[in-house]
């Protein structure tokens, strides 16, 4: 992630000016994203196998 993609009040250096809650929020989002992507990938794989 480049500094241009970050909000103005967030430093590009990890741990500098970024509260711990922000990291926890991103970690929670990443876990949720993986939890949704795994079943979707499995369903797409099954659909491809069935239709092949």
N, C-alpha and C positions, 0 to 999 in steps of 0.2 A: 504494500500500500504506500503510495507516495504522499508527500506532505500536501500536495495540491488536492488530494481526495479527502483530506481530513477537515472537520469543522475548524473554524478560526481559533476557538478557545482550546483546542486539543493539541498538545505538543506531539511532534513526530518521534520523540524519544520515549520509549516505553518507561513508565514509572515516573515521568516528569510532568507534573501538572494534570495527571489523570487519576481520578479517585479509584479506589479498589472496587467500588460498586460497578464501575463501568466494565472492568474486566469480568466480573461475575455475571453481568448482564450478557456480554458477548459470549461467554462460555455457555450460559444457559441457552442462548439462541442457537449456538452451534450444536448442542446436544439435541435440541428439538428438531433442528433441520435434518440431522442424521437419522433421528427416529422416524421422520416422515419419508426420507429418501430411500431408506433400505426397503421398506415394503413396496414402494412404488417401483423400484428397480426390479424386485422379485416378480411383481405382477407383470411388468413389461417383458421380462425374460420368459415367464410362463406363456404369455400371449404369443410371443415370437416362436416358441417351441411348438405350441398347439397349431399355429397357422402355417408352420413350415411344411 
